[in-house]
Amino acid sequence: MATVAPEHPQTAGYGLRRDALSPLETLAQSVSTIAPTATPAATIPLVCALAGNGTWLAYLLATAAVLLVALCIAKYARYSSSPGSLYTYAHTVLPPWLAAVAAWSLLLAYVGTGSSVIAGFFHYANLLVHDLTGHSTSGALLALLVTAVSMAIAWRDIKISARLMLWIEAISVAIILFVVVLVLLRHGPHLDGEQLHLHAMTGSGLRLGLVLALFSFVGFESATTLGAEAREPLRTIPRAVIQSALLCGAIFVLCAYTEVLAFHLAGQDLGTSPAPMHVLADIGSVPLFGLIIDIGAMVSMFAATLGCITAAARVLLLMAHNGLAHGGLRATHARNETPGRAIVVTGIAAVAPVAILAARGAGGLDIYGWLGSLATYGFIVAYGLVCLGLPKYLREHGVFSDGAQIIPWLAAAAMVLALIGNLYPVPEGPYGKLPYIYLIYLAAGLGWFFWNPRKERLV
């Protein structure tokens, strides 16, 4: 008979507020970190430039790969909860040095995604400012502003943070889906033959598009960072992880199909469009909604910034408890019960590269792509390591069977293929430097691990 997960986790609170978040607020953490509003506005056009009429298929395959990983993570989350997220799981089953690789990779992933969405925020904010005034403002200043506000909210109250993220994404996604439905109704009950038959799609284009499609999902597991703060975390967190993957996957596939369809109707190229949702809104006969969606995308980037800082700070908190980061980062605010110092460190780490690149004249969408791709390396490595360790974890909890290793191996294989897709063929320009930046960062983290005598085992 299968072992049943305990009703309450036997984990320390780490100075965080216990039982503060409802199941819906826990789900909001994962959804906001994914930033589903940003994908139709910014990422789907990039995927279409590579996969063309196979854009919907790229997102369908990405959804399947992410769901495999989600099923693995949910298995861990049924038996363990802590602020350390995937690092906690890796630490229980992998050699210490590989657990350290997972920890530093996950921290980079959340911070890098935070940097990416900060850049996305200042891009959309500048578009709106230009539309209103005819002038643009400093991208670095906007980046500092959104980060400061996000840090203040994350420091003040996790419950306020979760509720705000939930409402922001719910409203933004509802508006996008409304426009999508209008476009589909206008087209009538006919399938797009070019998309259905994958006209002019190439295998290499689909592969590269699939890698970018995976970036749309990164952070779907971030609800696991709320293990000390969610109510009944052994029940709510596994559900939140799987629900966020399925919900966002369905939205992305629908939006990918509809956007490509809309641009076929308009006779335009989605892959080169600077404002794709404006075209959809025009076709749906609600042109005002194009502007509203741009506002929603900007606000969604803010919610994602908040979600990334919230998640990264909790990973850094547990890393500090286990000797992988400075001991002073273990401190939590006495009244707010939030990891204040870790929030400050992760917030500064997220905004610094954006502010520097923006000050040097880089565009918001360029920075969004560069730092988002860097973050993807961290996520892929962390996901892959955790999936590989799952069979051992199940054995330790007495629920292993021969079939239990099929999903972990499939999930790990999907992550390996995604990593190869990032590295081959070698990307041109700044993207070609990202693997080296990741390896240098990882070497520094492992250097700290081997040198620091304060390493402890997670109990």
Buried (B, 14 or more C-beta within 10 A) or exposed (E): EEEEBEEEBEBEBBBBBBEBBBBBBBBBBBBBBBBBBBBBBBBBBBBBBBBBBBBBBBBBBBBEBBBBBBBBBBBBBBBBBBBBBBBBBBBBBBEBEBBBBBBBBBBBBBBBBBBBBBBBBBBBBBBBBEEEEEEEBBBBEBBBBBBEEBBEBBBBBBBEBBBBBBEBBEBBBEBBBBBBEBBBEEBEEEEBEBBEEBEEBBEEBBBBBBBBBBBBBBBBBBBBBBBBBBBBBBBBBBBBBBBBBBBBBEBBBBBBBBBBBBBBBBEEEBBEBEBBBBBBBBBBEBEEBBBBBBBBBBBBBBBBBBBBBBBBBBBBBBBBBBBBBBEEBBBBBEEBBBBBBBBBBBBEBBBBBBBEBBEEEBBBBBBBBBBBBBBBBBBBBBBBBBBBBBBBBBBEBEBBEEEBBEBBBBBBBBBEBBBEBBBEEEBEEBBEEBBEBBEEBBEEBBEBBEEEEEBEEBE
